[in-house]
Amino acid sequence: MSNHLKNQSSPYLLQHAENPVNWYPWSEEAFEKAKREDKPIFLSIGYSTCHWCHVMAHESFENEEVAEILNRNFVAIKVDREERPDIDSVYMEVCQALTGSGGWPMSIFMTAEQKPFYAGTYFPPDSRYGIIGFRDLLLAIAEKWKTEKDRLMASAEQILLHIANGTYENQSELDLRLPQKAAKVFAESFDRTYGGFGRAPKFPVPHNLLFLTLYSQIHEDREAFSQVRLTLESMRRGGIFDQIGYGFSRYSTDEYFLVPHFEKMLYDNALLIAAYSAAYKASDQRLFLDTAEKTAEYIFREMTGPTGEFYSAQDADSEGEEGKYYVWAYEEILHVLGREKGEAFCRYFNVTEKGNFEGRNILNLLHEQTAAENFDEEKKRLYEYRKSRAELHLDDKVLTSWNSLMICAMAVLYRVTGAGQYLSAAERAYQFIEENLTDGTLLYVGCRGGVRLAKGFLDDYAYYGGALISLYEVTSKLEYLKRAGEIIREAMSQFADQAGGYFLYGAKNSSLITRPKETYDGALPSGNSMMAYCLVRLSQLMDEAETYREAAEKQLAFLSAEAQAYPTGHSMFLLALLIYADPPQKITAVLSGYEQKAEVLSRLPLYADIKIWEQETAEYPLLNGRTTYYVCKDHRCLPPTNELPSSSKKF
């Protein structure tokens, strides 16, 4: 039996298209039905690779009895949070306000006017251990709707009033002390034994590491970079990194980075490629570059479409079990590799007969002094064997914002290696976005199977602007810089709040019960932080710098107020603030004819605005017939030189 999701393009919605629950997509049809039949709405929000979404689906949404209760008493709406981040943001605020926490699947009960009166996340099918079961919850709310509807409606009005009254701090000046404050807080929460910040679960939050890397270089703070170093080393050695197929899982459930939540997301891997690349440039530690390149290898092999687009995620579950695809039995490895090689492999990757995860093993190098590359052939054999054991669900949705992050990552990796495959990958993804996800300066959230999703939100514009700036930084092609200006100006037009900052959805999106303005940098940088970064960089790179400088300073002042209480929750904004306060040096390199552009680019500092001329000009002649560097900083230029000054080599 199909429901109203059968014609949707979202993989998450299609996973529920054959449920006995009579699901609707978010639509006027659903709201009209709720009004006409005088029923409350059950709104379920999740995404296709979410483990607990799968669990609740199997336990409740595929259950005929539960479906009958839902269908009789409610109008059920299913939303993909990655397709509609605006809906997710509005009701996540509700969930957090009512329960003190949030997550997915998100479960919201609301009126036909979209006003919520009850919220939660995962509910077990039956009541147990003091937790109400989903079946009992449905029956209780259905009964209250019949007997105490006025109270539920009044509650919905109070909740709406509470979340609509969210205030944003006004501040007329940006605060250049915030990076130092954040660095101090990071140091206080740093786990000096295992790396990472705070206690388990530990999320990579790569933009924290990017901020600390840049901060450590600008302020010559070895302690800050030591935090980055240990965290990146531990993640590479741990089970959060797939030691056979490469790439990173979502987060670590323990303090050691051993046991991950096994789903792999495009955005995590994009940001981690950038973080490892930057750390390599700051340290020359080969392990970091190796990790970035192996993660890119995983992306090319498993997460890239036929025309260069990047897919969204791989599931944590296979055959109904979380992590089953990734874990190993000791004897299984010996069977594939043979006893002699297998035993050596198991010793190296900490595989035992007892196991380190529910009787089986997650490969890791946590007890090795170095994560040196070994067992290449054995890893290939185990990788091929693993693919034959089970198949992972791939969310092949193509999202503008996440593809933009991967474009940034590939541009940075090209910058530090000079390997053309990374620039090619970035430019192919750019072409895909231009051909499939834009209409002039209008962006779309993403697409799947040739079907475009909703019109873009702030994050789509801000991230894509950042991607275009990254492409300009490594190619010096003005078309990228010009396009970045167009996209950011469109974002300013659609999403700006005259009181400061930018709303999540804009004039060309449909309206919801509230209009979120997200400033917190969580698993992903907020659209507001990315706007700050883009505005700062455009003010430093474009001819009409003054317009962007004024907008950048206003945005930095707005975010300075937002970050006062919790600066470590705004690391992408802090990175933009560092770049504003200490602009990159400008280096023009004129090639002698004996060196390749990519080779020279890889030798130059990461924190610099680079232009490379393949032949001398009247303004930039060669010195001594050799490759020549012209270095400027703070409106002062050094004499041309054949060797970079030591002051320009640190990062």
N, C-alpha and C positions, 0 to 999 in steps of 0.2 A: 504494500500500500504506500503510495507516494503522498507527500503533503505539499505544501506551497513552496518548498525549497527546491523542488526538482529542477527548476529552470535557472537557478542561481549559478554564478561562476565561482564563488568562494569555495575552496576545498573544505573549509570548516562547515559551512552550511550544507554542502553536498554530503558530508559524513552523516548528517541527520535527516536527509531527504526521505529515507525509508523508515524512519521511526514511526511507531504508532501514534506518537504525539502529533497533533495537527499544527505543526509549526508554520508560522508566517515569517517572512523577512520583515525588517523595519519598514513599514509602509502605511499609507493612509487607509488602505483596505483593512488592516488589522485594527487600527484605532477606531474606525467606523463600526466595525463588527462589535468591538467592546462596548461602544456607546449604545448601539442598537439593542444588544442583548443584555445590557446592564451587567457586565462582567469585569472583574479586575484583570489586569494584564500580568502575566509572568514573563519577565524579560531575562533571558539567559545569554551571557556574554562570555566568549572564550576564543580559542584559536585552534588550528588544526593539529598542532604538535604538542598540545597541552596534556600532560599525563592525567591530572585530576579531572580534566574535562572528559577524557575517555572513560575514566572510572565512573563518574556520575552518569554518563550516557549509558554505559552497560548496565549499571545497577538500577537506574530509574527511567531514563527516556526510552529504553528498549523494552521496558516492562509493561505489559498490556494493562495490568491493573492500575498502575500509576498513570499511564497515558489516559485511561478512561476517566480518572478523577480530574486530571488536568483539562481534558477536552470538555468535560461537562461543566466545569466551574470557572474556567479561565480562558483567555485568549493568549496563546503562547507565541512569543517572538524570540527568534534566535538572531544574534548579531556576532559577526566576526570583528573582534577588536582591532585587527590590523587593517581591515577594510574601512571601519568607521571609528577612528580614534577619538572623534568628538563625542560620540555617544558613550564610549568607554570612559572617557575623562569625566563627563558629567556624573555618571552613576557610580564611578569609583570614589568620587568625593563623598557621595551619599553613603556608600558602604563603609568607608573609613570613619565618617562622622557617627554612624549608628553603631558600629561594631568595634571600632578602634583599630581595625586592620582591613586589608583588602587582598585580592588575588583572584585567580581564575580556576574554575568557572565562577563567574559572578552571578548571583541570583537576586533579582530585584522584583518586588511586587509593587505595582503602581496602578494609578487610575488611567482611564482612557485619555486623560489630558496630560499624560506622561509624568504625573506627579507621584513620587515614590512614598510608600508608607512602611515598607519593611525591606530589609536587605541582609544578605549573607553571601557566603561563597559556596563551598562544597557542603552538601548535606548527605549523610548516609541514607540508604533507603528506609531503614527502620530506626526508631529511637533506641539509644543505648548510651550508657555511661553518662547520663545527664544531658546528652545532646539530642535534640529533637530530630526525628527522622523526616525525610522529605514527604513521605506519604502522610504522616500525622500533621506536618506543617501545612500541607495543601488543604487537608480537611478542616483544620482549625481556622485558617484564613477564609476559606469558603463560608464557614459558619458565621464568622464575624462580619463578613460582607453582607450576609443576609440579616443579621440581628443588630449589628452595631456599625452599620455603614457610615453614619454621620461621624462617629469617632475616628474611623479610619481616614475619612476625607479631611477632618480637622487636623489629624496627625500629619497627613501629606502636606497640608498648607504650612504647618509649623516647620517641617523639614525643609520645604522649599524656601521659606523665609530665612532659615538658618544658613543654608548654603549660598543663597543669593546675596547675603550680606557680607560675604568674604571681602576683606579690604586689602589694599596694596599700599605699602608704605610710600610716602612721598619724600623724595630727597632731591635737592637741587644740585648736589655735588657728588661726583664719583669719589670713591674711597680707595686710594692707592695703597692703603695699609692692609687691605683684605687678603692679598696673597700671603703675606707674612703670618697673619692670624691663622689662615687655613693650614699653612705648613706646620705651625705649632700644634694644631689640633690633630693633624694627621700623625705627627710624631708621637703624640700621647696615646693614640689608639692603635699604633702599629704593633703587630705581633712579631717580636724580634726573634722568635724561635722558628716559626713556620712561614712567615711572610703574610701579606694581606693585612687588612684593617678590621679591628673588632673581632667578635667571636663568630662561630659557625651559625648559620650558613655563610660562606664567603663568596661574594660575587666579584668577578674580575674588575668591573668598573674601569675600563681602560682609560677613559678620559681623566680620571684621577691620576693615573700613572703618567699620562701625557703632560698634565699640568705640573706634576712634581719633577718630571724630567726637565721641562723648560725652566721651571723655577730654580732647580739645582744648578743649571748652567748659567743663568743670568746672575744669580746671587752667589755663585761659587759655593754652594751648600752641599758638601759631600754627604752629610747625614741624610738629606732629602733623597739623594740619588741612591744611597744604600738601601732605602726602603723600596724603591723601584726595583733595584737589582735582585734583592732576595725574593720579592713577590713574583717577578717574572721567572726567576730560576725555579722556584717551587712549583709554579703552575706548569712549566714545561716538563718537570720531572714527574708531576702528579698524574692521577687518573683523569683529571679534568681535561688533559691533553690526550687525544687518541694516539697512542704510541705506534699504532699500526697504520691507520688510515689518515692520521693527522687531523688538524682542526680542533677547536675547543668546544666543550660542552657548556651548558648554560651557567652553572655555578657549582660550587663544592658544598656538599651537605655536611662536611666535617672541617675541622681547623687545619688539616694537613694538605688539602687539595687532592685527597685520594679518591673519595667516592663522589662522583658528580651526579647532578640531575642531568640525565644523558642526552636531552635534546640539544641539537646544534642550531644556532640562529645565525643568519647572515650578518646581522649588525654586530654581534659580539666578535665574530671573526674578523670583520672589517676593522673595527676599532683596535683589536689586538694586533693585527698586522701593522697598523700605524704605530702602536705603542712599542712593539718589539723592534721595529725599524728605527724609531727615534732613540731607543735605549742603545741599540748597536752603534749608532752614530755618536752617541755621547760616551761610549765606553770601549769601542772596538772589540766587544765580547762576541766572539763568533757564534756562540750558542744562540744569541738573540736574533741574529740575521738568519741562521739556520731555521729557527722556529717560524719566523715571518715567512720565509720561502716555502717551508713545508705546509704552512697553513694556506698559502696561496695555491700550492699544488692541490690540496684538498678541494679548494673552491673551484679550480678549473676542472677537476675530475668529476665532482659530484654535485656542484651547485651552479653550473653555468649552462645556459641554454644555447641553442644552435646559432643564434645571431648575436651572442655576446651578452645577453641579459643574465642577471643573477637571480636565482630562486631564493625563496624566503627561509626555509627551515627543513630540518630532518627530525623525525619523531624520536622521542625517548623510548617508545614501546615497540616491541615486535612480538607477534604471536601472543598478544595480551599481557606481556610482562615488561615492566620497565627495565631497561638495560640489558635484556637478554641477548641482544645482538652483539654487545660489546664484551661480555664476560666469558671467562675460559675455565675449563677444568684442566688440572695438571696433566692427566693422562691424554686428554684431547690434543694438547700441544705435542706431546711425545708421539702420538699417532700420526700427526701431520708431518713432523720434522724428523722423526726417528729418535731413538733414545739418546744417543750421544749429543747431537745438536740440540735436541729438545731440552735435555737437562741443563745444558749451558745457557740456553735461551731463558729458561725458567729462573735460573739463578740470577741472571742479569736483570730481568724484569720483575723480580720478587714474586714469582708464581710458586705456590706451595700446594701440597696435596690437601691441606686443611682449607686453604682459600682465605682471602681477605675481604670478601663481600658475599655474605649469605651462602657460604660453602663453595663459592667459585672465586675467580680471580679477576681483578682489574689490573692490567699491566701498568707498571709504574717504575720510576727510577729514583724514588724518594730516598733510598739508602745509598745511592751512588754519589761519589764526590763530584763527578762530572757526568753530564748526559751525553757522552761522546757517541757519535754515530756508529752503531754496530749492527750486525745481523741484517743487512739490507735484503739479502736474498730470502732469508727466513721470514722477514716481515712481509715481503711480497707474497710468499706462499700462504701465510696465515691470512692475509688480507683477502686473497682470492677464495680461500676456504670459507672465511667468514661470510662472504657474499652468498655462497651456496647454501649456508645454513638457514638464513632468514632474510627477509627483505624489509627495509625501512620505508615507512611512508614519507614521501617527499612533498612538501608544500611548494608547488611550482608557481605560486602567485609571484608576480614581479612587482615590487613596490618601489615607487620613485625615491622615497627617502632612504631606504636601505641600500638601493643600488647606488645612490649618490655617495653614501658612506664608503662603499666598496671602491668607487671611482677614486675617492680621496686616498684610500689605503693603497691602491695600485699605483697611484701617482707618487706617493711617498716611497714605496718600495722601489719603483723605477729610479727615483731621485738618489737613493743610497746604493743601488747596485749598477745602474746603467743598463740593465737587461731589458731589451726592447719588448719582450713578451708582456711585461707589466704595463707599459705605456699603451701597447696595442689593446690590452684588455680594458683599460680605462676608456680609451677612445671608442671602442666598439660599444661599450655600455652607454656612453654618451650619445652615440648615434641611435641606439635603441630608444632611449628616452625621447630624443628629439622627434623620431619618426612615429612613435607609438603613444607617448604620454604627454604630449604638448599640443596646444592649439594657439599659436602665437606665443603670448606670454602666460597663457592659462595652462596650469598643470593639472594632472589627474593623479589620484592616490596610487594607482597601479593598474595592472591588467592581468587577465588570465584567459588563455584560449582566444585571443583576439578581442575580448570584451573589456572595455575600460571600466574601471570602478568609479567611485565618486569624484567630484571635483576636489582638487588638492586643498590641503590644510597648511597651516603655517610651517610645520616641520618639512613638508615637501619642498616648499620654496626656499627655506633657509638652508636645508641640506643640499639641495641642488645648486644653490648659489655657492656654497662651500666647495662642491665638486668642481664647478667651473673655474673657480679661483685656483684650485689645486692643479687643474689642467694647464691653466695659464702659467703657473709657477714653474712647471717643468718643460713647457714648450715655447713660451714667450709669444704664442699666437694670440694676437689681439682679438680675434673672433671670440675666444673663450672669455676674455675679460669684459668685452662689450656685452656678451650674452649674460654674464653674471650681473652686470649693472641693470639690465632689463628685468631679470627675474627678481632681484632684490627691490627694485622700484615698484614692481607689481605687488610684491608682498607688503611693502609700506602702504600702498594704496588700499589693499584689501583688508589688512588685519590690524592696522595701527589703532591704538587707543590714545586720544589726545591727552589723557591724563598720564600716559607713560606706558611703555611696553606694547606687546602685540597679543591679540586674542588668538586662540587656537583655530577658530573657524571665522570666516570673513563674509564679506558682502555677497559673495557668489555661492556660499554654502547655505543649506537649509538651517533654520533656527531651531534651537532646543530650549529647554526650560531655563537654563542658565548659559552664560557665555564664558567658558573657562579661559584663564590666562595663566598658562603653565610656566613656571620659572625654575622649578627644581630639576637638577640634573640627576636622574635616577639611573636605570639601566641604560638609558639613552640620554644624550644631552637634550635639554629642552629647546624648543624652537626659538624661544627668546634668547637663550645663550648663543645659539648658532647665528641668530640675527646680529647679535653684538659682534661676534667674530667677523661675519661678512662685512658689516659696516666699517669696522676698524680696518680690515684689509683693503677694502675698496677706497677708503680715504687715503691709504698709503700708496695705492697703485694707480689710481685713475686721475686723469687731468682735472675733472671737476671735483677735486678732493674736498673742497670746503663744504659742499652740500652733504657729502657722506660723513665728514668729520662732525658736523653739528648733530646729525642723526645718531652717530656712534656715541658721542658724549652724552646725549640725552638717554640713550639706552643703557650705557654704562652706569649713569647716575641712578636710573630706575632699578637696575639689578643690584647696585651697591646697597640700596635700602633692603631689598629682598634677602640679600646674603648675610646681613649683619648677624643674625641670631645663629645661623648655621652655615658658615662659609664653605665647609667641606662638601656640602650638598649642592654647590654651584661651581664645580671645577672647570667646566667649559667656559663659563663666564669669566672665571679668574684667569684662564689662559688668554682670553681675549684682552683682559685688562693688562696682563703682562706685556702683550704685544703692543698695546696702545702706549704704555709707559716707556717701553724700551724697544722702539721699532727695529726690525731686522736691518742689518747692514746691506748695502747694495753693492753687488759685485758684477762687473762686466768682464767676461773672459773673451779674448780674441785668440782664435786657434791659429797655430802656426802652419797647419796643413798636414802635420804628421800625427795629430791626435784626433780621435773621434769625439763628437759632442757628448755622447752619453758617458764616455770614459771620464772626461773632464768634469761633467756634472756630478758624477758619483764621488769625486774627490773633494768637491766644494762643501762648505758647511750647510747643514740642513736649515739652520735658522739664518737665512739670508735670502734676499731677492736677487735672483740670478738672471743675467742675460748673456747669451753666448753667441758671438759672431764668428762665422766660419771663415771670414776673411777680414783683413784690416780695413778701416775706413779713415777718412780724414780726421774724424773726432777721436777714433780709437786706433792709432797705429800700433804695429808690433814693436816690441823692444828687443833689440839684439836678434831679430829674426826668429824668436821663440814665442811660445804661447805666453800671452801677457794678461795681467790682471789689473783692473782698475777698481779700487775699493773705496767706498764712501760711507760715512756714518755721521748722523747728526749734522747734515749739510756741510760736512768737511770731507775732502777727498785726499787720499794719500797719493804719493807719486806712483806712476805705473811700475809694476814689478813682474819679474818672471817667477817669483816664488810668493805664495800667499803669506802675508805677515802673520806672525804667531797669534796676534789678537783676533784674527778672523778664523782660526782653525778649531776653536774649542767645541763648536757644535755645528 
